[in-house]
Amino acid sequence: MEDMMDEIEEEQPHGLELQSAILHVLDGRRHHISLSEQTLDLEEPLIEKYVKRYVNRCRKDMRCAPAHFAKDSAFETELRRYFRQEISLPDFSAEVLKPLIHYFEHEEARSFEVLFADYRVDDVPYLAVVLLEEQDTLTCMTSTENGRILNTVCFGNTALPAISRPVSSFAVINTLTGDIDCVDVTKWNDGTFLMMDLFLDAKAGLSRKEVVENVKVITCEVAEEFDENPTLLLSKVKNYISDTAKEGMPLRTETLVSELFDEQPEMKEVFLKKAAEKTLPPEVDLPRAAVAASMKKQKIKTDTGIEITFPAEYFRSQEFIEFVNHSDGTITIEIKQINKITNKM
């Protein structure tokens, strides 16, 4: 219990104000649909922190992709009614859940709890919707038979997913503009995406993670095309992305290449052409914490089978590591200022 409380307590967001939240049960496997008629008690500290933790994780998830509602989306219609305060959160959420309820009852029996959270960040209104798939659990059961105690294993119980488990489907919607950030990584047996196809009726673009990965791939391609060291160029890109996120600025492709290829216009032109082919967005907001973790290290592997991992920060100068190109086409990697070497088992 203490470990679970510690997880809820961790990384509580600042500047985020919950307005209301509600939790519904869609147990398709047992044909039990329980739609709450009351919102969660956010005056209860642990419930408030539980909801905030999910909201904050969704806002900062690198897998998030921008999306937009399809024309005549039923969800968007009801969302506008809710935004105008024509209907309550219990009524709004019950109405928009109808497609999911039908799907779980008639197409594929799955069991979820669905969390809706209405919140503000810097007075901007948002709605988060999180699909929490129930997990099978094992528990012990104690009974008495013929006057003797029997401890056994009880199967068939379900519970909410662990707080530390990544969420497979969620959406964060700016209720003022209708802009969506979403993750919908699970395809069901018939190829349906629960969040995008059934629930929101929306179309998604490239995720933050996909944009960053494409930038790194293009960087390596351009480096090889112009006979540059891809490791060095990639390290510059990682450091630029990391610095941009720390400053709270979006990643802009045009700004990136202008700084990266300041004196190499041909490389800049090729990079932008490849970026257009991959339909990279002009800019993308990146969460600071997630970027810091993903850009922290760089791993290289030589054709001789040697693998080395370095902090990307070390590539800013030749103080700790240097690549020396030789006339015969070979490369020497010099690692500097080493006081101690430790074997990693």
N, C-alpha and C positions, 0 to 999 in steps of 0.2 A: 504493500500500500504506500509506504514512504517513497519508494522508487517512482511509482506512478505520479505521486504528488510533486516530486522533484521535476519530473518531465513537464508537467503542466506549468510549474513555476518558471521554467527556463525561458529566456529570450522573449519576455513579454514586450510587445511593441509600444513605442511612445507616440503620442499624438493621434492615437486611434480611439475613437469614441463609439461604442456600441449603442445603437438606438433600440433594437429589439432583435430577438432570435427565436426560432421555433424548430422543433425536431419532429419529423414524421417517421412512421414505421411502415415500410412496404415489404412485407414478408410473403413473397410470391411462392416460396416453397411450401409454406403451410397455409396458404390462402388466407392470410391474416393481414388486413390493411387497417392500420390505426392512425388516423389523421388527427393530430393534436388540435384542439379548439382553443388552446391557450398558449401564449408565448412562454419561453423559458424565464425563470426568475434570475435576472442578471444582478440582483442585489446579493445573491449567494456568491461569495468570492470565487469559489472553485469552479462554478459553472461559468462565470464571466471569464475567468482565465482560460478555461477549456475552449470556449468559443473564440476568444481572441487569438489563441495559439493557432487554431486552424485558419482563421482569417489571415493572420500574418504570414503563415507558411504559404498559403495560396498566392498572396500578393508578391512574394519573393521567389516563387518557383521559376527556375531557368527554363523549364519545359513549356512555360506559358506561350501561347500563340495568339496573336490578335485575330479577332473574328468580327463578323458583322451579321446582323439578322437578315434572313431572307425576306423577300417581299411578302407582306401579309402574314408574318410570323405571329402565331397565336400567343406565344410567350411575350413578345414585344408589346402586343396590344394590351395584355393584362398588366404588364409592367408599367405602362403609361398610366393606366387607371390607378395602380398602387401609388405611383409617384405623385399623382394629383390628389392622393388621399381619398379616393372614391371608394376604396375597399381596404380592409384590414390585412395585416400580414397572414393570419390564419386563413382568411378567405382567398387571398391571392395565391398563396402557396398550394392550397388544396385544389384550386382550379388548374394551375399549370402542371400539377402532378398527374393529371388524368391520363396523358399518353403513356407515362411510365407504368402506371397502375394497370392499364390495359395490356401493355407488353408483358409484364411479369405474370399476369393472370392467363394470357392466351398464347403467348409466343415462347417465352423462355423463363422458367421459374427461377428467379434469383431473389435474394433477400438483402435489402438495404435499409439503412436509416438515412434520411435526407435532412441535412442541416441548412437552414436559411438564416443568414445574418445580415441585418440592415445596419450599416455603420457609416461614419464620416471620417475623412482624413482631410485636415485643413478646410473644414466646412464643405468639402465635396462629397456628395452622397453616393454610396456604393451598395451593391447587393452581392453577397457571396452565396453561392449554392454549392454544397459539398455532398457528393454521393459516398456514403460510408458503407461498404459492403460487409455484411456480417461474416464473422469468422467462426468456424467450428472449433469448439473447445472441449477439453476433457476435464472432468471434475471427479472428486472422490465422493462417495456416498456411504454413509454409515446406517446400517439397519440392524435389527435384532431378529434372529430366527431361533426358535426353540430355546429362548432365554439366553442365547449366545450372540455376542456382537460380531457383525460381519462388515468389514470394510471392502468396498469394491470400486471399480471404475465405472463412471457414468458417461455414456456416449450420447451424442445428439443434441448437446447444448450449443447455443450460439452466443456471441457477444460482439460488442463494437470492436472495430480494429484497434490495435495498439496505437497509442498517440504518436509513437516514433515511426510508424509505418507510412511510406509515401502514399498520397491519395492518387488514385488512378483517374478519377473524373471529377472536375470541378469547374466552376466559372466565376469570374469576378466581373461585375457589370457596373460601369459608371451610369447611374440612373439619370444623370443630367444629359449626357450626350448619347447614351446607348452603346458606347464602345465596350468591347468584350475582350477579356483575357481569359483563355481557357486551356485546360488540359483534358484530353479525352483519349487515353492511350489503349483502352480495351475495346476490341471489336468482339461482338457476340457471334453466336453460331451462324446467324444469317447475314453477317457482315455489317450489322447495324452499329453505329456509334450512339451510345445512350445519350450523352450530353448534347452533341451537336445535331444529330439527326432527329432524335425523338423529342428531346426536351426543349432545346432552344430554337430549333429550326434555323441554324446558322451555318455559315461557311468560314473556315479558318485558314489563315495564311501560315507563313513559316514561324516556328517557335523561336524564342530568344536563343535557345541552345543550338537550333539548326542554323540560325544566322551566324553565330560565333564560329561554329564548326565549318561553315561554308567560307567564312573569311579566312580561316586558317588553311583550308584546302587550297583556296585561290592563291594565297601567299606563297605556299610551297610550289605551286604550279608556275607562278610567275618567276620565282627565284630560279627554278631549274631551266626555264625557257631562256633566261638571260645569263645563265651560267653563274649565278650567285649562290652563296651558301644558304640553303633554306633554313638551317638551324638558327643562324644569326638573324635572318629576316623575320622568322617566326617569333623569336624572342622579343624583337622590337614591337611586333604586333601585340603580343601578350602584355607587355609592359604598358603599351599605349591604352589597351582596353582596360587594364587594371587601374591606371591613373584616371581614366575618364569616369569609371564607375565610382572611384573614391571621391571625385569632385561632384558627384551627383549629376553628371551630364550624360545625355544620350550618346550612343555610339553612332556617329555619322560617317558613312562610307567615304564621302567626298573629302571630309576633313582628315580622315585616317590616311588616305592615299596621298593627300597633299603634303602631309608631314612625313610620311614614310618614303615617298619618292620625290622629295623636294627638288633634287638635281637630276632626276631620271624621268623625264616626261614620257618616254616611250614605255617604261614599265608601268607608269601611272595609267596610261591609255589602255594597255592590255588588261590591267587589273579591273578597271571600270567596265571594260567590255565583258569580261568573265562574270563580274558581279551582275551585270544586266542580264546575261544568259541564265543565271541562277535566280533571277528575279529577287535579289536582295532589296529590302526596303531602304529608303534613303536614310532612315535613322531608327533606332530601337533603344528603349530604356532598359537598362540592365541593373538588377539588384546588387548592391554593393557586396553583401556577405557571400552570395553565391559566386560572383565573379572572382572575389579574392581567393576563394578555395580552388576554383577551376584553373586559374591563371598562375597559381603559386609555383608550380614546378614545370620543368620541361624534360622530357625523356628522349634520348637519342640512341640509335643502334647503328653500329658500323657494319660494313660488309665483312668484317672479320669476326663478327659475332659478339662484339663487346657492347654491352648496354650500360649507359650512364644516365643518372638523373640529377639535374641541377636545379637550384632555385632560379626561376626566370630572372629575378632581380640581378643575378650575377652577370648577366649578359650586357648590362648597361655600360660596363667598362671592361678593360682587360686586367683588372686587378686580381681576379680570382680564376678566370679561365680565358684562354686565348686559342683561336684557330689559326694555324699557319698553313697557307697554301704553297705547295712546292711546284716547281716547273714541270715535274713529271706527272702532275695531276693528282698526286697524293696529298693527304691532309694530316697534319700533326695537331693533336689536341694537348695543350699544356695546361695542367691544373696547378695553381699557384697557392702559396701561403698555407701549406698543409702542415699542421703541428702533430696530428695524430690520425692514424687510420684504424677504424674499428671494423671487424668482420661482422657482416649481417648474415645471420643464420637463416 
